[in-house]
Amino acid sequence: MDAVATETDVRIDYLLHLGDNALVLAQRNCQWCGVGPVLEEDLALANQSLDLIGQARLLYQEVARLEGGEATEDTYAYWRDAHQFRNYVLLELPASLPRVGYAQGDMDWGVTLARNFLYSALMVPLWDALQASRHEPLAAIAAKSLKEARYHLRHASEWVVRLGDGTEESHARMQAAFDHLMPYTQEFWTASDFERAAVQAGVGVDVAGLRDAWRATVAATLQEATLRLPSDEGYVPQGKTGLHSEHLSHLLAEMQSVARAHPGAQW
């Protein structure tokens, strides 16, 4: 019984990690709704956010099924605090470049596209590999999500090249975005306890094994964009273990405010 419970916990932690990644990035991308640089791109990011929210819902629904009881996907989105989320710190950062200390500048389209590119370049091979997961519901979610991730990668890649190989200003701003974000990608390759357990159980994928493919994708796109591949050295974030930046609490406060102000309400 203990072994079964432990394996169930491993699956839950791993599914929450994937779901939290999708939900938090969706919330960040949604901030462009109504203020995108052009109408077509405003809608494109809104649609990608809906894709990510759909992925999060499927993953949270599977967690609810495994846990049993009265939990729903809303339980995991609206009724957990920041330290209970397992998303990459990269995804919770504001869509802006830091100015002095922790002060943030205005929303930056280049930061948004650089982040979407770095994340989707990981998720395409990860979802692909997860189609072979021993946990059949996760394998099915991976097959659906892979199609969406491929589109997200193509969209972000095209923008990276367009801006990187564009004007002097757009080139400089894209380079600054990658210089800022690249160190946060170290968290991709630093396995948590639940990830190692998921891999051992045949549920998850050893993400470190995808590093070479990810780096090749990133390097090729940045070269086409005439951008320099930045160093990823620095502090290794630990969002997967619940250690987040202060930005996640602010993001969740905004996202969860209605649900917490009107618990049990239905629309």
C-alpha positions in Angstrom: 0.0 0.0 0.0 2.8 2.4 0.9 4.5 1.7 -2.5 1.3 2.4 -4.3 0.7 5.6 -2.4 4.3 6.7 -3.1 3.9 6.2 -6.8 0.6 8.0 -6.8 2.3 11.0 -5.1 5.1 10.9 -7.6 2.6 11.1 -10.5 0.7 13.9 -8.8 3.8 16.0 -8.2 5.0 15.5 -11.8 1.6 16.3 -13.3 1.4 19.5 -11.1 4.8 20.6 -12.3 3.7 20.3 -15.9 0.3 21.9 -15.2 1.8 24.8 -13.2 4.2 25.6 -16.0 1.4 25.8 -18.5 -0.9 27.9 -16.3 1.7 30.4 -15.1 3.0 31.1 -18.6 -0.6 31.4 -19.9 -1.3 34.0 -17.3 1.8 36.0 -18.3 1.0 35.8 -22.0 -2.6 36.9 -21.3 -1.3 40.2 -20.0 -0.8 41.2 -23.7 -4.5 40.8 -24.4 -5.7 44.2 -25.8 -2.2 45.7 -25.8 -0.3 43.6 -28.3 1.8 45.4 -30.9 -0.7 44.5 -33.7 -4.2 42.9 -33.6 -3.1 39.7 -35.2 -0.4 39.1 -32.6 -2.7 40.1 -29.8 -5.0 37.3 -30.9 -2.1 34.9 -31.5 -0.9 35.2 -27.9 -4.4 34.9 -26.6 -4.9 31.7 -28.5 -1.6 30.3 -27.3 -2.7 31.2 -23.7 -5.9 29.2 -24.3 -3.8 26.2 -25.5 -1.7 26.4 -22.3 -4.8 26.7 -20.1 -6.3 23.7 -21.8 -3.1 21.7 -21.1 -3.2 22.8 -17.4 -6.8 21.8 -17.1 -6.2 18.3 -18.4 -3.2 17.9 -16.1 -5.1 19.2 -13.1 -8.1 17.1 -13.9 -5.9 14.0 -13.8 -4.4 15.1 -10.5 -7.9 15.5 -9.1 -8.8 12.0 -10.3 -5.7 10.5 -8.7 -6.3 12.3 -5.4 -10.0 11.6 -5.3 -12.3 13.5 -3.1 -13.9 16.8 -4.1 -11.0 18.5 -5.8 -11.4 19.9 -9.3 -9.0 21.6 -11.7 -10.0 24.9 -10.0 -8.7 23.7 -6.7 -5.1 23.6 -8.0 -5.3 26.8 -10.0 -7.1 29.1 -7.4 -6.6 27.5 -4.0 -2.9 26.9 -3.7 -0.4 29.5 -2.5 2.9 30.4 -4.3 5.1 27.9 -2.3 2.8 25.1 -3.5 3.4 25.8 -7.2 6.1 23.8 -9.0 6.6 25.9 -12.1 9.9 27.1 -13.5 10.9 30.5 -12.2 11.5 31.6 -15.8 7.8 31.5 -16.5 6.7 33.7 -13.6 9.0 36.6 -14.4 7.4 39.8 -15.6 7.4 40.4 -19.4 9.9 43.2 -19.0 13.6 43.9 -18.4 14.8 44.7 -14.9 16.1 48.3 -14.5 17.7 48.9 -11.1 17.7 46.2 -8.5 14.2 44.6 -8.7 12.5 47.5 -10.4 10.8 46.5 -13.6 10.5 48.4 -16.9 7.6 48.5 -19.2 6.2 45.3 -20.8 8.6 44.2 -23.5 7.5 42.2 -26.5 11.0 40.8 -27.0 11.1 39.4 -23.5 7.8 37.6 -24.1 8.8 36.1 -27.4 12.3 35.1 -26.0 10.7 33.3 -23.1 8.1 31.6 -25.2 10.8 30.4 -27.6 13.1 29.0 -24.8 10.2 27.2 -23.1 8.6 25.8 -26.3 12.0 24.7 -27.6 12.0 22.4 -24.5 8.4 21.4 -24.5 8.4 20.1 -28.1 10.9 17.3 -27.4 9.5 16.8 -23.9 5.9 16.3 -25.0 7.2 14.1 -27.8 9.0 11.9 -25.3 6.1 11.8 -22.8 3.9 10.1 -25.4 5.7 7.0 -24.2 4.9 7.6 -20.5 3.7 4.5 -18.6 0.9 6.8 -17.2 -1.5 6.5 -20.1 -3.5 9.7 -19.4 -0.3 11.7 -19.4 0.8 10.1 -22.7 -2.6 11.1 -24.2 -2.2 14.7 -22.9 1.3 14.8 -24.4 0.1 13.8 -27.8 -2.4 16.6 -27.9 0.0 19.2 -26.3 2.8 18.4 -28.8 0.8 19.8 -31.7 0.2 23.0 -29.8 3.8 23.3 -28.7 5.1 22.9 -32.2 3.0 25.9 -33.3 4.1 27.9 -30.3 7.7 27.2 -31.1 7.3 28.2 -34.8 5.5 31.4 -33.9 8.2 32.4 -31.3 11.0 31.4 -33.6 9.8 33.5 -36.5 9.5 36.6 -34.2 13.0 36.0 -32.7 14.5 36.0 -36.2 12.3 38.9 -37.4 13.4 41.1 -34.4 16.9 39.9 -34.0 17.7 40.4 -37.7 15.7 43.6 -37.9 16.6 47.1 -36.9 19.5 48.1 -34.7 17.0 48.8 -31.8 15.1 45.5 -32.2 18.3 43.5 -32.4 19.6 45.2 -29.2 16.4 44.6 -27.4 16.2 40.9 -28.4 19.8 40.4 -27.3 19.0 42.0 -24.0 16.0 39.7 -23.5 18.0 36.6 -24.1 20.8 37.8 -21.9 18.3 38.4 -19.1 16.4 35.1 -19.5 19.0 32.5 -20.4 20.4 31.9 -16.9 16.9 30.9 -15.7 17.0 28.0 -18.1 19.4 26.2 -15.9 16.4 25.0 -13.9 15.4 22.9 -16.8 18.4 20.6 -16.3 18.5 20.4 -12.5 16.3 17.5 -11.6 14.1 17.6 -8.5 13.4 14.6 -6.3 9.9 14.1 -7.8 11.3 14.3 -11.4 13.9 11.6 -10.6 11.2 9.5 -9.0 8.9 10.0 -12.0 11.7 8.9 -14.4 12.4 5.9 -12.3 8.7 4.9 -12.4 8.5 5.3 -16.2 6.1 8.2 -15.8 8.4 11.1 -16.6 11.3 11.9 -18.8 14.9 12.7 -17.9 14.9 16.3 -19.2 18.7 16.5 -19.0 18.7 14.1 -21.9 17.0 16.7 -24.0 19.5 19.4 -23.4 21.6 18.9 -26.5 18.6 18.9 -28.8 17.2 22.1 -27.0 20.6 23.8 -27.3 20.9 23.0 -31.0 17.4 24.5 -31.6 18.2 27.6 -29.6 21.7 28.1 -31.2 20.4 27.6 -34.8 17.6 30.1 -34.3 19.8 32.7 -32.6 22.4 32.4 -35.4 19.7 33.0 -38.0 18.6 36.0 -36.0 22.2 37.3 -35.9 22.0 37.1 -32.1 24.7 35.9 -29.7 24.0 32.8 -27.6 24.3 34.1 -24.0 25.8 32.2 -21.1 23.4 30.4 -18.9 25.7 30.6 -15.8 24.5 32.0 -12.6 22.1 31.2 -9.7 20.1 28.0 -10.4 16.3 28.8 -9.7 14.3 26.3 -7.7 10.7 27.0 -8.6 10.1 23.2 -8.9 10.7 22.9 -5.2 8.5 25.8 -4.3 11.2 28.5 -4.0 9.9 31.3 -6.2 10.6 34.9 -6.9 8.3 37.5 -5.4 6.7 37.9 -8.9 4.7 34.7 -8.6 2.8 35.9 -5.5 1.7 39.1 -7.3 0.7 37.1 -10.4 -1.4 34.6 -8.3 -3.0 37.4 -6.3 -4.3 38.9 -9.5 -5.3 35.5 -11.0 -7.0 34.1 -7.9 -8.7 37.3 -6.6 -12.2 36.6 -8.0 -12.3 33.0 -7.0 -11.2 33.8 -3.4 -13.4 36.8 -3.0 -16.5 34.7 -4.1 -15.8 31.1 -3.0 -18.3 28.6 -4.4 -19.7 31.1 -6.9 -20.7 29.7 -10.3 -21.2 31.4 -13.7 
